[in-house]
Amino acid sequence: MFDIGASELLLIVIVAIVVIGPKDMPMAIRAIGRWVGKARRISGHFRSGIETMIREAEMEEMEREWKERNAQIMNQHPDAVTEEEQAAQPPAGAESRAGPQPSDPAAPPREGA
């Protein structure tokens, strides 16, 4: 981020010691540390908010594309829906021919069981 070399850092420290003084230097360093920590927390919060907004926008876009693609497929194959629905439904009267199922709680108990 900041391109500060060792010689530039040494110059900053010397100027800080001369200007602030060695007695007040620990308080100044603590204050700077608090400011840096607060700036990092704020930037992290901001970054996570931006990432959340981007993620939500991407999800909305993908959902819109999926709906468009689904509508396109449904328009191309309208008879496929009826075939699938018919395959999923049992034939009419199938249960009455086979009798009550053993897992049916309303079924009377079988004799000999």
N, CA, C and O atoms as a MOPAC input file, in Angstrom:
PM7 MOZYME 1SCF
protein

 N      0.82500 1    -1.17000 1     0.00000 1
 C      0.00000 1     0.00000 1     0.00000 1
 C      0.87900 1     1.24700 1     0.00000 1
 O      0.92400 1     1.97600 1    -0.99100 1
 N      1.57200 1     1.49100 1     1.09700 1
 C      2.52100 1     2.60100 1     1.14000 1
 C      3.90300 1     2.02300 1     0.88200 1
 O      4.31000 1     1.04800 1     1.51300 1
 N      4.60400 1     2.62400 1    -0.03200 1
 C      5.94200 1     2.13800 1    -0.35800 1
 C      6.95500 1     2.92300 1     0.47900 1
 O      7.56400 1     3.88500 1     0.01200 1
 N      7.11500 1     2.47700 1     1.74200 1
 C      8.04100 1     3.15300 1     2.66100 1
 C      9.21500 1     2.22300 1     2.91600 1
 O      9.04500 1     1.08700 1     3.36000 1
 N     10.39100 1     2.72000 1     2.63100 1
 C     11.60000 1     1.94000 1     2.84900 1
 C     12.11100 1     2.12500 1     4.27200 1
 O     11.54200 1     2.88900 1     5.05200 1
 N     13.18600 1     1.42300 1     4.60000 1
 C     13.75800 1     1.47300 1     5.94700 1
 C     14.30800 1     2.85700 1     6.26900 1
 O     14.13900 1     3.34100 1     7.38800 1
 N     14.95800 1     3.49500 1     5.31000 1
 C     15.54100 1     4.81600 1     5.57600 1
 C     14.43600 1     5.85900 1     5.79200 1
 O     14.58900 1     6.75100 1     6.62600 1
 N     13.32500 1     5.75600 1     5.04900 1
 C     12.21900 1     6.70100 1     5.22500 1
 C     11.53400 1     6.48500 1     6.57000 1
 O     11.13700 1     7.44800 1     7.22700 1
 N     11.39400 1     5.23800 1     6.97800 1
 C     10.79400 1     4.93000 1     8.27200 1
 C     11.66500 1     5.46100 1     9.41000 1
 O     11.14600 1     6.00400 1    10.38600 1
 N     12.96200 1     5.31000 1     9.29400 1
 C     13.89100 1     5.83200 1    10.30300 1
 C     13.77900 1     7.35300 1    10.40100 1
 O     13.79000 1     7.90000 1    11.50300 1
 N     13.67100 1     8.03300 1     9.27700 1
 C     13.52200 1     9.48800 1     9.26700 1
 C     12.21000 1     9.90000 1     9.94900 1
 O     12.19300 1    10.87500 1    10.70000 1
 N     11.11700 1     9.17600 1     9.70200 1
 C      9.82100 1     9.47400 1    10.34200 1
 C      9.92500 1     9.29800 1    11.84800 1
 O      9.40600 1    10.12300 1    12.59900 1
 N     10.58400 1     8.24200 1    12.30500 1
 C     10.74400 1     7.99700 1    13.74600 1
 C     11.56900 1     9.10500 1    14.39600 1
 O     11.21900 1     9.57700 1    15.47800 1
 N     12.64800 1     9.52100 1    13.76000 1
 C     13.50000 1    10.58700 1    14.32300 1
 C     12.72400 1    11.89900 1    14.41400 1
 O     12.79400 1    12.58500 1    15.43300 1
 N     11.98600 1    12.25600 1    13.36200 1
 C     11.18600 1    13.48900 1    13.37500 1
 C     10.11800 1    13.40000 1    14.45600 1
 O      9.86900 1    14.38100 1    15.15600 1
 N      9.47800 1    12.23300 1    14.60500 1
 C      8.44500 1    12.05600 1    15.63100 1
 C      9.03300 1    12.22000 1    17.02900 1
 O      8.40900 1    12.84200 1    17.88900 1
 N     10.22300 1    11.67100 1    17.27000 1
 C     10.86700 1    11.80600 1    18.58800 1
 C     11.19000 1    13.27000 1    18.87200 1
 O     11.00400 1    13.74700 1    19.99200 1
 N     11.67300 1    13.97900 1    17.85700 1
 C     12.03000 1    15.39300 1    18.04900 1
 C     10.76500 1    16.23700 1    18.26600 1
 O     10.74100 1    17.09000 1    19.15300 1
 N      9.73000 1    16.01200 1    17.47400 1
 C      8.52600 1    16.83500 1    17.55400 1
 C      7.69100 1    16.48000 1    18.78200 1
 O      7.29700 1    17.36900 1    19.53700 1
 N      7.41900 1    15.19400 1    18.99000 1
 C      6.55700 1    14.76300 1    20.09400 1
 C      7.34000 1    14.70800 1    21.40000 1
 O      6.82600 1    15.07900 1    22.45500 1
 N      8.53600 1    14.26200 1    21.32900 1
 C      9.35000 1    14.11100 1    22.53200 1
 C      9.27700 1    12.67900 1    23.02500 1
 O      8.25500 1    12.01400 1    22.85600 1
 N     10.34900 1    12.20100 1    23.63200 1
 C     10.39700 1    10.80600 1    24.07100 1
 C      9.40800 1    10.50400 1    25.20300 1
 O      8.99800 1     9.35700 1    25.37800 1
 N      9.02500 1    11.53300 1    25.97300 1
 C      8.13500 1    11.31000 1    27.10700 1
 C      6.70000 1    11.00900 1    26.64500 1
 O      6.03800 1    10.15900 1    27.24000 1
 N      6.21900 1    11.67100 1    25.62100 1
 C      4.85400 1    11.50000 1    25.12400 1
 C      4.76200 1    10.49400 1    23.98100 1
 O      3.67400 1    10.26200 1    23.45300 1
 N      5.86400 1     9.90600 1    23.59800 1
 C      5.87200 1     8.97400 1    22.45900 1
 C      4.97500 1     7.74000 1    22.69000 1
 O      4.23000 1     7.37900 1    21.77900 1
 N      5.01000 1     7.06700 1    23.87500 1
 C      4.13200 1     5.89300 1    24.04600 1
 C      2.64500 1     6.21800 1    23.89000 1
 O      1.90300 1     5.42400 1    23.31200 1
 N      2.19800 1     7.37300 1    24.39700 1
 C      0.79100 1     7.75800 1    24.23400 1
 C      0.45700 1     8.00800 1    22.76800 1
 O     -0.61900 1     7.63400 1    22.30300 1
 N      1.35900 1     8.62900 1    22.05100 1
 C      1.13300 1     8.90600 1    20.63200 1
 C      1.06000 1     7.60300 1    19.83400 1
 O      0.22800 1     7.45700 1    18.93900 1
 N      1.93800 1     6.66500 1    20.17200 1
 C      1.92300 1     5.37600 1    19.45500 1
 C      0.62600 1     4.62300 1    19.73800 1
 O      0.05700 1     4.01400 1    18.83100 1
 N      0.14300 1     4.65700 1    21.00800 1
 C     -1.13400 1     3.99900 1    21.35000 1
 C     -2.29300 1     4.64700 1    20.58800 1
 O     -3.16600 1     3.95200 1    20.06900 1
 N     -2.29500 1     5.96700 1    20.52600 1
 C     -3.36600 1     6.67200 1    19.82100 1
 C     -3.35500 1     6.32200 1    18.33200 1
 O     -4.40600 1     6.09100 1    17.73500 1
 N     -2.18400 1     6.28600 1    17.75000 1
 C     -2.07100 1     5.91100 1    16.33600 1
 C     -2.54000 1     4.47100 1    16.13600 1
 O     -3.22400 1     4.16700 1    15.15900 1
 N     -2.17400 1     3.59200 1    17.05700 1
 C     -2.61900 1     2.19800 1    16.97400 1
 C     -4.13300 1     2.07000 1    17.04400 1
 O     -4.72100 1     1.26700 1    16.31800 1
 N     -4.77500 1     2.85700 1    17.91400 1
 C     -6.24600 1     2.83600 1    17.99800 1
 C     -6.86900 1     3.31700 1    16.69600 1
 O     -7.83500 1     2.72600 1    16.21300 1
 N     -6.31800 1     4.39200 1    16.12300 1
 C     -6.85700 1     4.91600 1    14.87000 1
 C     -6.72600 1     3.88800 1    13.74400 1
 O     -7.64800 1     3.68500 1    12.95400 1
 N     -5.56400 1     3.25100 1    13.69400 1
 C     -5.35700 1     2.23900 1    12.65200 1
 C     -6.32400 1     1.07300 1    12.84800 1
 O     -6.89800 1     0.58000 1    11.87700 1
 N     -6.51200 1     0.62500 1    14.09200 1
 C     -7.44800 1    -0.46700 1    14.36800 1
 C     -8.87400 1    -0.10500 1    13.99400 1
 O     -9.59700 1    -0.91100 1    13.40900 1
 N     -9.27900 1     1.12400 1    14.33900 1
 C    -10.62700 1     1.57200 1    13.99300 1
 C    -10.79600 1     1.64600 1    12.47600 1
 O    -11.83300 1     1.24900 1    11.94500 1
 N     -9.78400 1     2.15200 1    11.78400 1
 C     -9.85400 1     2.24000 1    10.32100 1
 C     -9.95300 1     0.84100 1     9.69700 1
 O    -10.67900 1     0.64500 1     8.72300 1
 N     -9.22700 1    -0.11900 1    10.25400 1
 C     -9.30100 1    -1.48800 1     9.72300 1
 C    -10.67700 1    -2.09700 1     9.95100 1
 O    -11.21800 1    -2.75300 1     9.06000 1
 N    -11.25300 1    -1.88900 1    11.13900 1
 C    -12.59500 1    -2.42200 1    11.42100 1
 C    -13.62900 1    -1.80500 1    10.48800 1
 O    -14.48500 1    -2.50800 1     9.95200 1
 N    -13.55100 1    -0.50000 1    10.29600 1
 C    -14.51200 1     0.17300 1     9.41600 1
 C    -14.36100 1    -0.32600 1     7.98500 1
 O    -15.35600 1    -0.60100 1     7.31500 1
 N    -13.12600 1    -0.44300 1     7.51600 1
 C    -12.92400 1    -0.91100 1     6.13600 1
 C    -13.36300 1    -2.36400 1     5.98400 1
 O    -13.90100 1    -2.73900 1     4.94300 1
 N    -13.14000 1    -3.18700 1     7.01100 1
 C    -13.60000 1    -4.57800 1     6.94800 1
 C    -15.11200 1    -4.66600 1     6.90200 1
 O    -15.66800 1    -5.46900 1     6.15300 1
 N    -15.78300 1    -3.84300 1     7.70200 1
 C    -17.24600 1    -3.81100 1     7.70500 1
 C    -17.77100 1    -3.33800 1     6.34900 1
 O    -18.71400 1    -3.91400 1     5.80700 1
 N    -17.16200 1    -2.29400 1     5.81300 1
 C    -17.54600 1    -1.77000 1     4.50800 1
 C    -17.34000 1    -2.82200 1     3.41600 1
 O    -18.20300 1    -3.02400 1     2.56200 1
 N    -16.18400 1    -3.48700 1     3.45800 1
 C    -15.87400 1    -4.51400 1     2.45700 1
 C    -16.87300 1    -5.66300 1     2.51600 1
 O    -17.32800 1    -6.13900 1     1.47600 1
 N    -17.22300 1    -6.11600 1     3.73000 1
 C    -18.17500 1    -7.22500 1     3.84000 1
 C    -19.55700 1    -6.79700 1     3.35000 1
 O    -20.27200 1    -7.60200 1     2.75400 1
 N    -19.94300 1    -5.55000 1     3.58900 1
 C    -21.22000 1    -5.05800 1     3.07200 1
 C    -21.24300 1    -5.02500 1     1.56100 1
 O    -22.23600 1    -5.40700 1     0.94200 1
 N    -20.15900 1    -4.57200 1     0.96800 1
 C    -20.07300 1    -4.53500 1    -0.50500 1
 C    -20.11400 1    -5.94900 1    -1.06700 1
 O    -20.81100 1    -6.20000 1    -2.05000 1
 N    -19.37400 1    -6.88400 1    -0.45700 1
 C    -19.37300 1    -8.26800 1    -0.93600 1
 C    -20.75500 1    -8.89300 1    -0.82700 1
 O    -21.16000 1    -9.65100 1    -1.70900 1
 N    -21.48600 1    -8.58700 1     0.24100 1
 C    -22.84300 1    -9.10100 1     0.40200 1
 C    -23.75100 1    -8.55800 1    -0.68900 1
 O    -24.54800 1    -9.30400 1    -1.25800 1
 N    -23.64200 1    -7.27500 1    -0.98500 1
 C    -24.45900 1    -6.68500 1    -2.03900 1
 C    -24.14700 1    -7.30900 1    -3.39000 1
 O    -25.05600 1    -7.57000 1    -4.17800 1
 N    -22.87800 1    -7.54800 1    -3.66300 1
 C    -22.48300 1    -8.16200 1    -4.93200 1
 C    -23.03400 1    -9.57900 1    -5.02000 1
 O    -23.55800 1    -9.98000 1    -6.05900 1
 N    -22.91500 1   -10.34800 1    -3.92200 1
 C    -23.42000 1   -11.72200 1    -3.89400 1
 C    -24.93100 1   -11.75600 1    -4.14800 1
 O    -25.41600 1   -12.58400 1    -4.91900 1
 N    -25.67500 1   -10.84600 1    -3.49400 1
 C    -27.11900 1   -10.80300 1    -3.68700 1
 C    -27.47300 1   -10.43500 1    -5.11900 1
 O    -28.40400 1   -11.00400 1    -5.69000 1
 N    -26.74300 1    -9.48900 1    -5.70700 1
 C    -27.00500 1    -9.10100 1    -7.09400 1
 C    -26.73700 1   -10.26300 1    -8.04000 1
 O    -27.49100 1   -10.48100 1    -8.98800 1
 N    -25.66800 1   -11.00900 1    -7.78800 1
 C    -25.36100 1   -12.17200 1    -8.62200 1
 C    -26.44400 1   -13.24000 1    -8.49100 1
 O    -26.82900 1   -13.86300 1    -9.48100 1
 N    -26.93700 1   -13.45200 1    -7.26400 1
 C    -27.98700 1   -14.45200 1    -7.05900 1
 C    -29.27000 1   -14.03900 1    -7.77400 1
 O    -29.93000 1   -14.88200 1    -8.38100 1
 N    -29.63600 1   -12.76000 1    -7.71500 1
 C    -30.82700 1   -12.29500 1    -8.40800 1
 C    -30.68600 1   -12.47800 1    -9.91200 1
 O    -31.63200 1   -12.88600 1   -10.58600 1
 N    -29.50700 1   -12.17500 1   -10.43100 1
 C    -29.26300 1   -12.32900 1   -11.86600 1
 C    -29.34600 1   -13.79700 1   -12.27400 1
 O    -29.94800 1   -14.12400 1   -13.29700 1
 N    -28.74700 1   -14.67900 1   -11.48000 1
 C    -28.80000 1   -16.11300 1   -11.79400 1
 C    -30.22800 1   -16.62800 1   -11.72100 1
 O    -30.64000 1   -17.43200 1   -12.55800 1
 N    -30.99000 1   -16.17300 1   -10.73000 1
 C    -32.38100 1   -16.60900 1   -10.59300 1
 C    -33.20700 1   -16.14800 1   -11.79600 1
 O    -34.03600 1   -16.90300 1   -12.30400 1
 N    -32.98500 1   -14.92400 1   -12.24700 1
 C    -33.68500 1   -14.40600 1   -13.41200 1
 C    -33.34200 1   -15.22300 1   -14.65500 1
 O    -34.22800 1   -15.55900 1   -15.44200 1
 N    -32.05000 1   -15.54500 1   -14.83600 1
 C    -31.62400 1   -16.35100 1   -15.98000 1
 C    -32.23900 1   -17.74900 1   -15.92900 1
 O    -32.66300 1   -18.28200 1   -16.95400 1
 N    -32.28800 1   -18.34600 1   -14.72500 1
 C    -32.88000 1   -19.68200 1   -14.59000 1
 C    -34.36400 1   -19.66000 1   -14.93000 1
 O    -34.86600 1   -20.57400 1   -15.58400 1
 N    -35.07200 1   -18.61500 1   -14.48600 1
 C    -36.49700 1   -18.51400 1   -14.79600 1
 C    -36.71200 1   -18.35700 1   -16.29200 1
 O    -37.61100 1   -18.97700 1   -16.86000 1
 N    -35.88300 1   -17.52200 1   -16.93800 1
 C    -36.00300 1   -17.34200 1   -18.38000 1
 C    -35.72200 1   -18.65100 1   -19.10800 1
 O    -36.43900 1   -19.01400 1   -20.04100 1
 N    -34.69000 1   -19.35100 1   -18.68700 1
 C    -34.33400 1   -20.62700 1   -19.32700 1
 C    -35.42900 1   -21.66600 1   -19.09200 1
 O    -35.75900 1   -22.42900 1   -20.00000 1
 N    -35.99200 1   -21.70400 1   -17.89300 1
 C    -37.06600 1   -22.64400 1   -17.58700 1
 C    -38.28900 1   -22.34500 1   -18.45100 1
 O    -38.91600 1   -23.26100 1   -18.98400 1
 N    -38.62900 1   -21.05800 1   -18.58900 1
 C    -39.76900 1   -20.67900 1   -19.43100 1
 C    -39.51600 1   -21.07100 1   -20.88200 1
 O    -40.42700 1   -21.52800 1   -21.57200 1
 N    -38.29000 1   -20.89500 1   -21.34200 1
 C    -37.95000 1   -21.25700 1   -22.71200 1
 C    -38.09100 1   -22.76700 1   -22.92400 1
 O    -38.63300 1   -23.20300 1   -23.94000 1
 N    -37.61100 1   -23.55500 1   -21.97800 1
 C    -37.71300 1   -25.01100 1   -22.08500 1
 C    -39.17700 1   -25.44300 1   -22.03800 1
 O    -39.59300 1   -26.31000 1   -22.80700 1
 N    -39.96300 1   -24.83900 1   -21.13700 1
 C    -41.37700 1   -25.19200 1   -21.02700 1
 C    -42.12800 1   -24.85100 1   -22.30500 1
 O    -43.04300 1   -25.57700 1   -22.69300 1
 N    -41.75500 1   -23.74700 1   -22.97200 1
 C    -42.39400 1   -23.38400 1   -24.23400 1
 C    -42.01100 1   -24.34300 1   -25.35700 1
 O    -42.82600 1   -24.62300 1   -26.23600 1
 N    -40.78300 1   -24.84700 1   -25.33600 1
 C    -40.32000 1   -25.76500 1   -26.37100 1
 C    -40.92400 1   -27.14900 1   -26.20900 1
 O    -41.15700 1   -27.83200 1   -27.20600 1
 N    -41.18500 1   -27.58300 1   -24.97600 1
 C    -41.67800 1   -28.92600 1   -24.69700 1
 C    -42.92700 1   -28.87400 1   -23.81400 1
 O    -42.86400 1   -29.28800 1   -22.65700 1
 N    -44.04800 1   -28.38200 1   -24.32000 1
 C    -45.24200 1   -28.27400 1   -23.46800 1
 C    -45.84500 1   -29.62500 1   -23.11000 1
 O    -46.47100 1   -29.74900 1   -22.05800 1
 N    -45.67700 1   -30.63900 1   -23.95100 1
 C    -46.25700 1   -31.95500 1   -23.67200 1
 C    -45.44800 1   -32.73800 1   -22.64300 1
 O    -45.95700 1   -33.71500 1   -22.09400 1
 N    -44.24000 1   -32.35600 1   -22.36900 1
 C    -43.40600 1   -33.07600 1   -21.40100 1
 C    -43.96800 1   -32.94000 1   -19.98900 1
 O    -43.81000 1   -33.85200 1   -19.17700 1
 N    -44.60600 1   -31.84600 1   -19.68900 1
 C    -45.17300 1   -31.63400 1   -18.35900 1
 C    -46.30600 1   -32.61900 1   -18.12100 1
 O    -46.38500 1   -33.22500 1   -17.05300 1
 N    -47.16900 1   -32.78300 1   -19.08700 1
 C    -48.30700 1   -33.68400 1   -18.90300 1
 C    -47.84100 1   -35.12600 1   -18.80200 1
 O    -48.41300 1   -35.89500 1   -18.02900 1
 N    -46.83400 1   -35.51500 1   -19.54700 1
 C    -46.31500 1   -36.88100 1   -19.46100 1
 C    -45.70600 1   -37.13700 1   -18.08000 1
 O    -45.91400 1   -38.20400 1   -17.50200 1
 N    -44.96000 1   -36.16900 1   -17.55100 1
 C    -44.35100 1   -36.33200 1   -16.22800 1
 C    -45.42300 1   -36.39200 1   -15.14700 1
 O    -45.31900 1   -37.19600 1   -14.22100 1
 N    -46.44600 1   -35.55900 1   -15.25200 1
 C    -47.51400 1   -35.57900 1   -14.26700 1
 C    -48.25500 1   -36.90800 1   -14.29900 1
 O    -48.61700 1   -37.44600 1   -13.25300 1
 N    -48.47900 1   -37.43400 1   -15.48800 1
 C    -49.17000 1   -38.71400 1   -15.59900 1
 C    -48.32200 1   -39.83800 1   -15.02900 1
 O    -48.86100 1   -40.75100 1   -14.40500 1
 N    -47.03100 1   -39.79700 1   -15.22400 1
 C    -46.14600 1   -40.84000 1   -14.70300 1
 C    -46.06100 1   -40.76000 1   -13.18000 1
 O    -45.89100 1   -41.78700 1   -12.52200 1
 N    -46.17600 1   -39.56400 1   -12.61200 1
 C    -46.06600 1   -39.40400 1   -11.16400 1
 C    -47.34100 1   -39.82300 1   -10.44200 1
 O    -47.28500 1   -40.21900 1    -9.27800 1
 N    -48.50000 1   -39.74300 1   -11.11800 1
 C    -49.75800 1   -40.09500 1   -10.48200 1
 C    -50.04200 1   -41.58400 1   -10.66600 1
 O    -49.83400 1   -42.11700 1   -11.75600 1
 N    -50.52200 1   -42.27700 1    -9.60000 1
 C    -50.87100 1   -43.68900 1    -9.75000 1
 C    -52.14900 1   -43.80600 1   -10.56700 1
 O    -52.97000 1   -42.88800 1   -10.56000 1
 N    -52.33200 1   -44.91600 1   -11.27000 1
 C    -53.54300 1   -45.09500 1   -12.06300 1
 C    -54.76800 1   -45.07000 1   -11.15100 1
 O    -54.69200 1   -45.45600 1    -9.98500 1
 N    -55.87700 1   -44.61900 1   -11.68300 1
 C    -57.10400 1   -44.50900 1   -10.89700 1
 C    -57.58500 1   -45.88900 1   -10.49200 1
 O    -57.63500 1   -46.79500 1   -11.32400 1
 N    -57.93800 1   -46.06400 1    -9.23300 1
 C    -58.45900 1   -47.33500 1    -8.73400 1
 C    -57.39700 1   -48.37000 1    -8.45300 1
 O    -57.73900 1   -49.52700 1    -8.20700 1
 N    -56.13100 1   -48.01900 1    -8.47700 1
 C    -55.06800 1   -49.00900 1    -8.25600 1
 C    -55.08800 1   -49.50400 1    -6.82100 1
 O    -54.81400 1   -50.67700 1    -6.57000 1
 N    -55.40600 1   -48.63700 1    -5.88400 1
 C    -55.39900 1   -49.04500 1    -4.47800 1
 C    -56.56500 1   -49.97600 1    -4.17400 1
 O    -56.41400 1   -50.91500 1    -3.39200 1
 N    -57.70900 1   -49.73700 1    -4.77000 1
 C    -58.86600 1   -50.58000 1    -4.47000 1
 C    -58.66800 1   -51.99700 1    -4.97800 1
 O    -59.17300 1   -52.93100 1    -4.35600 1
 N    -57.95800 1   -52.20100 1    -6.07600 1
 C    -57.70100 1   -53.54700 1    -6.59000 1
 C    -56.68900 1   -54.27700 1    -5.72600 1
 O    -56.82200 1   -55.48000 1    -5.50100 1
 N    -55.67700 1   -53.56600 1    -5.23800 1
 C    -54.62000 1   -54.21500 1    -4.47700 1
 C    -55.00400 1   -54.39400 1    -3.02400 1
 O    -54.36200 1   -55.16400 1    -2.31000 1
 N    -56.03100 1   -53.70500 1    -2.57300 1
 C    -56.41400 1   -53.80200 1    -1.17800 1
 C    -55.63600 1   -52.80100 1    -0.36100 1
 O    -54.78000 1   -52.10300 1    -0.90400 1
 N    -55.90500 1   -52.70700 1     0.92400 1
 C    -55.20400 1   -51.73300 1     1.75800 1
 C    -53.73000 1   -52.09700 1     1.89300 1
 O    -53.35700 1   -53.26900 1     1.95100 1
 N    -52.92900 1   -51.08200 1     1.94000 1
 C    -51.48200 1   -51.27600 1     2.07400 1
 C    -51.15100 1   -51.52500 1     3.54200 1
 O    -51.83500 1   -50.98600 1     4.41200 1
 N    -50.11100 1   -52.33300 1     3.85600 1
 C    -49.75600 1   -52.60900 1     5.24100 1
 C    -49.32200 1   -51.37500 1     6.01100 1
 O    -49.46200 1   -51.33100 1     7.23400 1
 N    -48.80100 1   -50.37600 1     5.32200 1
 C    -48.34600 1   -49.17800 1     6.01200 1
 C    -49.49200 1   -48.21800 1     6.28300 1
 O    -49.28800 1   -47.19500 1     6.93700 1
 N    -50.68800 1   -48.51900 1     5.80000 1
 C    -51.83900 1   -47.65400 1     5.99200 1
 C    -52.33100 1   -47.80100 1     7.43800 1
 O    -52.69600 1   -48.90900 1     7.83400 1
 N    -52.35500 1   -46.73900 1     8.23400 1
 C    -52.75300 1   -46.86100 1     9.64900 1
 C    -54.25500 1   -47.17500 1     9.80100 1
 O    -54.66600 1   -47.72000 1    10.82500 1
 N    -55.06700 1   -46.83900 1     8.80000 1
 C    -56.51300 1   -47.08900 1     8.89400 1
 C    -56.84400 1   -48.51300 1     8.47200 1
 O    -57.99400 1   -48.92900 1     8.60800 1
 N    -55.89800 1   -49.26000 1     7.97300 1
 C    -56.17300 1   -50.62500 1     7.49800 1
 C    -56.40000 1   -51.53400 1     8.68400 1
 O    -55.71100 1   -51.41300 1     9.69700 1
 N    -57.35900 1   -52.44600 1     8.57600 1
 C    -57.58500 1   -53.40500 1     9.66600 1
 C    -56.43100 1   -54.39000 1     9.74800 1
 O    -55.80900 1   -54.68500 1     8.72800 1
 N    -56.12700 1   -54.90400 1    10.92400 1
 C    -55.00300 1   -55.85100 1    11.04800 1
 C    -55.28900 1   -57.12700 1    10.27900 1
 O    -56.42900 1   -57.58800 1    10.21000 1
 N    -54.22800 1   -57.69500 1     9.69700 1
 C    -54.37300 1   -58.94100 1     8.92700 1
 C    -54.57900 1   -60.09100 1     9.88000 1
 O    -54.05800 1   -60.10900 1    10.99600 1
 N    -55.35200 1   -61.05300 1     9.41200 1
 C    -55.59300 1   -62.22900 1    10.23100 1
 C    -54.32300 1   -63.08200 1    10.30100 1
 O    -53.61700 1   -63.24400 1     9.30600 1
 N    -54.05600 1   -63.59900 1    11.44100 1
 C    -52.88900 1   -64.46400 1    11.60000 1
 C    -51.61300 1   -63.66000 1    11.84800 1
 O    -50.53400 1   -64.24500 1    11.93500 1
 N    -51.70700 1   -62.37900 1    11.96000 1
 C    -50.52200 1   -61.56500 1    12.17200 1
 C    -50.35800 1   -61.18900 1    13.60500 1
 O    -49.40200 1   -60.49800 1    13.95700 1

